[in-house]
Amino acid sequence: MEPNDTIPAAPEGPAPVPPVPPVPPGPAESPAVADAPVRRRPRGRTTLIIAAAALLGISGGAAVGYGIQAERAPTPLAALSQPGLGHPAKPLSADRAPAPLPVAQDRRVRTDGDLRKLLVDRPEGAKKTITDELGLGDGWEPIDQYAEMNYKDPHYVFEALTEQGLRRVASVAWEQGKYRETEVHLLQFRSGDVLGAAEHLESQLVYMPRDKRGAGNEGDAIKGSGEGRYFLYPVEREAGYLPSYRARALAVRGDIVLDIHISDTVPIGKKAIRTLAERQLERL
């Protein structure tokens, strides 16, 4: 181009804009990522692993501890007789030692003796019953004889009484009028074992109201006896026989249970069985 030549002017109008390259879609815009399923962590696996680890630790610790203890030498036991273990260290002087209980207050002195002496006395004019009906006739009654004469299942009662620690049974019986018969039984359990006496009384008090052929009622309380009660049975009638009326009293005093029975062909008043039970409790 020559120096005198003129440069042509550019055509008027906007300059062309270069095309912008397309932007690739981001993660939020990608349909493949948005629609992909999420993989969830299985439930319970961590808890199971922790429990298994704890169990393994306990088992391993127990095994190690047992092994250590087994290797140790056994510890010798203390001597059975050691000085200075008595209490008090020195016996009390005669003026400081407590006086023994009088016989009237020491129940053990009374009940550990001849139990037959604590039986209530026969009423005036009453006659003895046949001795064979109540053991040997000397006031002592064999346990199996007592169970046989007073319970429908004597074998079960005999086993229960021996397990409860029954020690001995003293009995007395008499007849009044033409048909009235009375029996008084004192059941003494192991000396000082009031638990056996209480268990036997409780079992009988539970049994009496439920027995269809028995009293079938809750009975009445015996004054001054704690849990003691007396019962009147419903009359029993059978063709060809006189009606049968019965009454029973149960109470406990220490390790002794009193069991009283009255039978007759005429109704038995509450006063008769209650008064007899109260008299027997006074003797104990």
C-alpha positions in Angstrom: 0.0 0.0 0.0 1.3 3.4 -0.9 1.7 6.1 1.7 -0.9 8.3 0.2 -3.4 5.6 0.1 -6.3 6.0 2.7 -7.3 3.2 5.1 -10.9 2.3 4.6 -13.1 2.9 7.6 -14.6 -0.1 9.4 -18.3 -0.8 8.8 -20.6 0.6 11.5 -22.5 -1.7 13.8 -21.8 -3.9 16.8 -18.9 -6.2 16.8 -19.7 -9.8 16.7 -19.6 -11.7 20.0 -17.7 -15.0 19.9 -19.8 -18.0 20.9 -19.6 -19.1 24.6 -18.7 -22.8 25.0 -21.4 -24.8 26.8 -20.9 -25.3 30.6 -21.1 -28.9 31.7 -23.9 -29.6 34.1 -22.9 -29.6 37.8 -23.5 -32.4 40.3 -26.9 -31.0 41.4 -28.0 -30.9 37.8 -26.9 -34.3 36.8 -29.9 -36.6 36.6 -27.7 -39.6 36.9 -26.4 -38.5 40.3 -29.8 -37.2 41.6 -31.6 -40.4 40.7 -28.9 -42.8 42.0 -30.1 -44.9 45.1 -28.5 -44.1 48.4 -26.8 -47.1 50.2 -27.9 -47.2 53.8 -25.8 -48.6 56.6 -27.2 -51.9 58.1 -28.9 -51.4 61.4 -27.7 -53.3 64.6 -24.3 -54.3 63.3 -22.5 -51.8 65.5 -24.5 -52.9 68.6 -23.8 -56.6 67.8 -20.1 -55.9 67.4 -19.9 -54.0 70.7 -21.9 -56.8 72.6 -19.6 -59.5 71.1 -16.5 -57.6 72.1 -17.9 -57.1 75.7 -18.7 -60.8 76.0 -15.3 -61.7 74.7 -13.7 -59.3 77.2 -15.7 -60.7 80.1 -15.0 -64.3 79.2 -11.3 -63.6 78.7 -11.0 -61.7 82.0 -12.8 -64.5 83.9 -10.5 -67.1 82.3 -7.4 -65.1 83.1 -8.6 -64.4 86.7 -9.4 -68.1 87.3 -6.0 -69.1 86.0 -4.2 -66.6 88.3 -6.3 -67.7 91.3 -5.7 -71.4 90.6 -2.0 -70.9 90.6 -2.0 -69.2 94.0 -1.3 -71.2 97.1 -4.5 -71.9 99.2 -5.0 -69.5 102.1 -5.1 -71.5 105.4 -8.2 -71.2 107.5 -8.2 -69.5 110.9 -8.0 -71.8 113.9 -11.3 -72.7 115.4 -10.2 -72.0 118.9 -8.7 -68.5 119.4 -8.0 -66.6 122.6 -9.8 -63.3 123.2 -13.0 -64.1 121.2 -15.3 -64.5 124.2 -17.9 -61.8 125.0 -17.7 -60.2 127.4 -13.9 -60.4 127.8 -14.3 -61.1 131.5 -17.3 -62.8 133.2 -19.6 -60.4 135.0 -19.4 -60.3 138.8 -22.2 -62.0 140.8 -23.7 -58.6 141.7 -23.9 -57.5 138.0 -25.0 -60.7 136.4 -28.8 -60.7 135.5 -31.0 -62.9 137.7 -32.6 -65.9 135.9 -36.3 -65.6 135.0 -38.7 -67.1 137.6 -40.5 -70.2 136.5 -43.8 -68.4 136.2 -42.2 -66.2 133.4 -39.8 -68.6 131.8 -42.1 -70.4 129.3 -39.3 -72.7 128.2 -39.0 -74.2 131.7 -42.7 -75.0 131.6 -43.0 -76.4 128.0 -39.7 -78.4 128.0 -40.9 -80.5 130.9 -43.8 -83.0 130.8 -46.1 -81.7 128.2 -48.9 -83.8 129.5 -49.1 -81.7 132.6 -50.1 -78.7 130.5 -53.2 -80.4 129.1 -56.5 -79.0 130.3 -58.2 -81.0 133.1 -61.2 -83.1 132.4 -64.5 -81.6 133.5 -66.2 -83.0 136.5 -68.3 -86.0 135.8 -66.6 -86.6 132.4 -65.5 -90.2 131.6 -62.3 -91.3 129.8 -62.6 -92.5 126.3 -61.2 -95.8 125.0 -57.4 -95.6 125.4 -56.8 -97.2 122.0 -58.4 -94.3 120.3 -55.7 -91.8 121.5 -52.4 -93.6 121.3 -51.1 -95.6 124.2 -53.4 -94.3 126.9 -50.7 -92.5 128.9 -51.2 -89.1 127.4 -48.6 -89.4 124.6 -50.0 -89.7 121.1 -47.9 -91.1 118.2 -47.6 -88.6 115.4 -48.9 -91.1 112.8 -51.9 -91.8 115.1 -52.7 -88.1 115.3 -52.5 -87.7 111.5 -54.6 -90.9 110.9 -57.4 -89.8 113.3 -57.8 -86.2 112.2 -57.0 -85.9 108.5 -58.3 -87.3 105.2 -54.8 -87.6 103.8 -52.8 -88.8 106.9 -49.6 -89.7 104.9 -49.3 -86.2 103.5 -50.0 -84.6 106.9 -47.4 -86.9 108.6 -44.7 -85.9 106.1 -45.6 -82.2 106.4 -45.5 -82.3 110.2 -42.1 -84.0 110.3 -40.7 -81.5 107.8 -42.0 -78.7 110.0 -40.2 -80.2 112.9 -43.0 -81.7 115.0 -41.4 -83.0 118.2 -44.2 -84.7 120.2 -48.0 -84.8 120.7 -49.8 -84.9 124.0 -53.5 -85.7 124.1 -56.5 -86.1 126.4 -60.1 -87.1 125.7 -63.3 -87.5 127.5 -67.0 -88.3 127.1 -70.0 -86.3 128.4 -73.6 -87.3 128.3 -74.5 -89.9 125.9 -72.8 -88.9 122.7 -70.6 -85.8 123.3 -66.9 -86.5 122.8 -64.0 -84.1 123.3 -60.3 -84.4 122.2 -57.5 -82.0 123.1 -54.2 -82.3 121.3 -51.0 -80.3 122.0 -48.5 -80.4 119.2 -45.0 -79.2 120.2 -42.5 -78.5 117.5 -38.7 -78.4 117.9 -37.7 -76.5 121.1 -37.6 -72.8 120.3 -38.7 -73.4 116.7 -41.8 -71.2 116.6 -41.7 -71.1 112.8 -42.9 -74.7 112.5 -45.8 -74.1 114.8 -46.8 -71.0 113.0 -46.7 -72.8 109.6 -48.9 -75.6 110.8 -51.5 -73.2 112.3 -51.5 -71.1 109.1 -52.0 -74.2 106.9 -55.0 -75.3 108.9 -56.6 -71.8 109.0 -56.3 -71.7 105.2 -57.7 -75.2 104.8 -60.8 -74.9 107.1 -62.8 -72.4 105.0 -62.1 -74.2 101.8 -62.9 -77.7 102.9 -66.3 -78.7 101.4 -66.8 -81.3 104.1 -65.3 -79.2 106.8 -66.3 -75.9 108.4 -66.5 -74.0 105.2 -66.3 -70.7 107.1 -63.7 -68.2 108.5 -64.5 -69.1 112.1 -64.4 -66.8 115.1 -61.4 -65.3 116.8 -60.2 -66.7 120.2 -59.7 -63.9 122.6 -56.0 -63.4 123.6 -54.7 -66.0 121.1 -53.4 -63.8 118.2 -54.4 -65.8 115.1 -56.3 -68.5 117.0 -59.9 -69.3 115.8 -62.7 -71.7 116.5 -65.2 -73.2 114.0 -68.6 -74.8 114.0 -69.2 -77.3 111.2 -72.5 -77.6 109.3 -74.6 -80.6 110.4 -74.1 -83.9 108.6 -77.1 -86.1 108.0 -77.2 -89.6 106.7 -80.2 -92.0 106.5 -80.3 -94.4 109.4 -77.9 -92.4 111.6 -78.3 -89.6 114.1 -77.2 -86.1 112.9 -73.5 -85.2 113.5 -72.4 -81.9 114.8 -68.7 -80.9 115.1 -66.6 -78.0 116.4 -62.9 -77.3 116.2 -60.4 -74.8 117.8 -56.9 -74.0 116.6 -54.4 -71.7 118.3 -50.6 -71.3 118.8 -48.6 -70.4 121.9 -44.9 -70.3 121.3 -43.8 -73.6 119.8 -47.1 -75.4 120.7 -50.2 -75.7 118.6 -53.5 -76.6 120.3 -56.0 -78.6 118.3 -59.4 -79.2 120.0 -62.3 -81.2 118.6 -65.9 -81.7 119.9 -68.5 -84.0 118.4 -72.1 -84.6 119.4 -75.5 -85.5 118.0 -77.0 -82.2 119.1 -75.9 -78.7 118.2 -72.7 -77.5 119.9 -72.8 -73.9 121.1 -70.0 -71.5 120.4 -69.4 -70.9 124.1 -68.5 -74.6 124.7 -65.6 -74.7 122.1 -64.5 -71.1 122.9 -64.3 -71.6 126.6 -62.4 -74.8 126.3 -59.8 -73.2 124.0 -59.4 -70.3 126.4 -58.8 -72.6 129.3 -56.2 -74.6 127.4 -54.4 -71.3 126.4 -54.3 -70.3 130.0 -52.5 -73.5 130.9 -49.9 -72.8 128.3 
